[in-house]
Amino acid sequence: MLKLTGTLHEIQRISGAVSGSGRVSGQISRPQTVQVEKYTGPYSFTPSEAEQVIPIEQKQAEQNIVIAPIPQEYGRISWNGATLTVW
């Protein structure tokens, strides 16, 4: 009985060992790479009351997207119909 054991390291190298007698044949193929458009928008955002969508679908980012904390000088006001609250 022939046995092939090994490890695939990244895309560049395959290592392993063949044990047994006889002949071993096989095929190794490398997956195709897909070119994707790079994200060219901003990488830093300030939160807001409205939803923000960062258009990054099907794009490759070159760095992390950072959502900054709400600035300390920003106040939040709410009204429940009877009470005005300022945070």
N, C-alpha and C positions, 0 to 999 in steps of 0.2 A: 504494500500500500504506500502510495506517495503522499507526502504531506508538505504543504508550503505554508510557512508562517512568516509574518513580517509586519512591518510598520510603515505607514506612509507619513513622511515628514514634509509638511507644507506641500508645495507643488513640485519642488525641485528634485527630491531624492526618495528612493524606495530602498529599504534594506530588509533582509530576511534570510532564511535558511531553507534549504530543500533537504529532506531526508527520504531515505528509501532508495530503491534501485529502479532503473528504467528511464523513461524519457518524460520530461515535463514541458508542456507548451502552454502558452497563454497569451493574453493580450492586455496591454495597459493603455488606457486612453486618458488624456488630460481634458478636463472640462473646459469648454470655451469660456472666455471672459467676455463680459458684456460692458460696453462703454456706456456710462451714465453721465448725464449733464451735471455739472457742478452747481451747487447752491451758491448764489452770488448776493443774497440778501443780507440783512443785518444778523448778528449773532447775539445781541444783547437786547433785552426787552424789559419794560417796566409793566407790572401788572396793572390792570384796570378793571372797572366794573363790567366792561363788555368782553365777550369772548374774542380771543385773538387766535388766528390761524396762521401758522408759519408755513408758507407754501414750499414744503420740502419733499413731497411725495415724488418718488422716482428720481430723486436727485441725491448727490453725494455731498455731505457736509465736510468741510476741512477742519472744523473745530467744534467744540461743544456749544450748544445754544444755552445761554444763561438768562434766567428770569430773575431780575433784580428784586430785592424786597421793596415793599411800598415805602417811599421816602418818609422820614419822620415828620416833615413839614406838611404832609398831606393830611387833611382832616376828612373824616367820614361823617356824613350827616344822614340820619334816617328819620322818617316821619311815619308814625303808625296811625295817624288820624287824630290823636289826642296829645302825643308827646313828641317833642323835637329833641333828638339825641345827637350830641356831637362827640365823636371819639377823638 
